[in-house]
Protein backbone atom coordinates (compact mmCIF):
# COMPACT_ATOMS: atom_id res chain seq x y z
CA UNK A 1 0.00 0.00 0.00
CA UNK A 2 1.18 3.49 -0.86
CA UNK A 3 0.02 6.74 0.67
CA UNK A 4 0.76 9.95 -1.25
CA UNK A 5 0.63 13.38 0.35
CA UNK A 6 2.60 15.89 2.37
CA UNK A 7 3.48 15.46 6.05
CA UNK A 8 2.03 18.84 7.07
CA UNK A 9 -1.45 18.15 5.64
CA UNK A 10 -4.05 17.51 8.36
CA UNK A 11 -5.84 14.78 6.39
CA UNK A 12 -2.55 13.03 5.64
CA UNK A 13 -1.59 13.15 9.33
CA UNK A 14 -4.97 11.63 10.29
CA UNK A 15 -4.56 8.87 7.70
CA UNK A 16 -1.02 8.05 8.78
CA UNK A 17 -2.13 7.98 12.42
CA UNK A 18 -5.00 5.62 11.52
CA UNK A 19 -2.63 3.20 9.78
CA UNK A 20 -0.06 3.37 12.57
CA UNK A 21 -2.68 2.78 15.31
CA UNK A 22 -4.01 -0.21 13.35
CA UNK A 23 -0.51 -1.55 12.65
CA UNK A 24 -0.92 -1.36 8.88
CA UNK A 25 2.31 -0.99 6.95
CA UNK A 26 2.48 1.47 4.11
CA UNK A 27 4.93 3.34 1.94
CA UNK A 28 4.63 7.11 2.30
CA UNK A 29 5.41 9.23 -0.77
CA UNK A 30 5.91 12.92 0.00
CA UNK A 31 4.77 15.11 -2.92
CA UNK A 32 7.34 17.74 -1.90
CA UNK A 33 10.21 15.26 -2.33
CA UNK A 34 8.85 12.99 -5.07
CA UNK A 35 6.53 14.45 -7.66
CA UNK A 36 4.13 12.31 -9.65
CA UNK A 37 3.95 12.61 -13.42
CA UNK A 38 1.14 12.52 -15.97
CA UNK A 39 1.37 8.73 -16.26
CA UNK A 40 0.52 8.37 -12.56
CA UNK A 41 -2.17 11.08 -12.71
CA UNK A 42 -3.78 9.35 -15.71
CA UNK A 43 -3.71 6.01 -13.92
CA UNK A 44 -5.49 7.56 -10.94
CA UNK A 45 -8.03 9.24 -13.22
CA UNK A 46 -8.90 5.83 -14.68
CA UNK A 47 -10.00 4.79 -11.19
CA UNK A 48 -11.51 7.96 -9.75
CA UNK A 49 -13.19 11.17 -10.86
CA UNK A 50 -11.48 14.45 -11.59
CA UNK A 51 -13.59 16.29 -9.02
CA UNK A 52 -12.32 13.87 -6.33
CA UNK A 53 -8.68 14.17 -7.37
CA UNK A 54 -8.47 17.90 -8.14
CA UNK A 55 -8.30 20.07 -5.02
CA UNK A 56 -10.13 23.29 -5.81
CA UNK A 57 -10.29 24.31 -2.15
CA UNK A 58 -6.60 24.38 -1.30
CA UNK A 59 -4.06 27.16 -0.91
CA UNK A 60 -2.26 26.34 -4.16
CA UNK A 61 -5.51 26.61 -6.14
CA UNK A 62 -6.16 30.04 -4.68
CA UNK A 63 -2.55 31.20 -5.04
CA UNK A 64 -2.51 30.28 -8.73
CA UNK A 65 -5.92 31.97 -9.19
CA UNK A 66 -7.18 28.96 -11.13
CA UNK A 67 -10.82 29.73 -10.37
CA UNK A 68 -10.55 32.67 -12.77
CA UNK A 69 -9.55 30.33 -15.61
CA UNK A 70 -12.73 28.17 -15.53
CA UNK A 71 -10.68 25.02 -16.18
CA UNK A 72 -12.16 22.10 -18.09
CA UNK A 73 -11.15 18.49 -17.28
CA UNK A 74 -8.27 18.51 -19.77
CA UNK A 75 -6.85 21.70 -18.29
CA UNK A 76 -7.23 20.38 -14.76
CA UNK A 77 -5.31 17.25 -15.77
CA UNK A 78 -2.49 19.40 -17.16
CA UNK A 79 -2.33 21.36 -13.91
CA UNK A 80 -2.28 18.16 -11.83
CA UNK A 81 0.65 16.88 -13.87
CA UNK A 82 2.76 19.97 -13.28
CA UNK A 83 1.58 20.99 -9.80
CA UNK A 84 1.13 18.07 -7.39
CA UNK A 85 -0.07 20.38 -4.62
CA UNK A 86 -3.37 20.55 -6.54
CA UNK A 87 -4.02 16.88 -5.80
CA UNK A 88 -6.41 16.16 -2.95
CA UNK A 89 -4.70 14.35 -0.13
CA UNK A 90 -4.10 11.72 0.89
CA UNK A 91 -4.15 9.46 -2.15
CA UNK A 92 -3.88 5.77 -1.32
CA UNK A 93 -3.10 2.98 -3.73
CA UNK A 94 -4.43 -0.27 -2.26
CA UNK A 95 -5.17 -3.58 -3.99
CA UNK A 96 -5.74 -1.94 -7.38
CA UNK A 97 -7.93 0.81 -5.91
CA UNK A 98 -7.34 4.52 -5.52
CA UNK A 99 -8.77 6.05 -2.35
CA UNK A 100 -8.74 9.85 -2.11
CA UNK A 101 -9.09 11.83 1.11
CA UNK A 102 -9.51 10.78 4.72
CA UNK A 103 -12.73 9.30 6.06
CA UNK A 104 -12.22 7.14 9.14
CA UNK A 105 -15.46 5.21 8.66
CA UNK A 106 -14.56 4.32 5.06
CA UNK A 107 -11.02 3.43 6.13
CA UNK A 108 -12.39 1.02 8.74
CA UNK A 109 -14.51 -0.73 6.09
CA UNK A 110 -11.71 -0.89 3.52
CA UNK A 111 -8.61 -1.61 5.62
CA UNK A 112 -9.79 -3.43 8.76
ZIUR-V530328 format. One line per field, one symbol per residue. ss: DSSP state (2 for helix, 1 for strand, 0 for the rest). phi: phi as a letter, one per 20 degrees, with the letter a starting at -180 (. if undefined). burial: # if it has 24 or more other C-alpha atoms within 12 Angstrom, else .. A space follows every 10 residues. Layout:
# ZIUR-V530328
ss=???
phi=???
burial=???
This chain:
# ZIUR-V530328
ss=0111100002 2222222222 2000001111 0000000222 2222222002 2221000022 2220022220 0022222222 2202221000 1111001111 0002222222 20
phi=.ccdrcfefg fffffffgff feldfbdede gfdceddfff gfffffdbeg feeeeedeff gfgelfgfel feffffggff fecffeefcf dddblmdcdd ndbgffgffe dd
burial=.#####..#. ##.###.##. .......### #....#.... #..##....# .#####.... #....#.... .....##.## #.######## ###....### ##........ #.
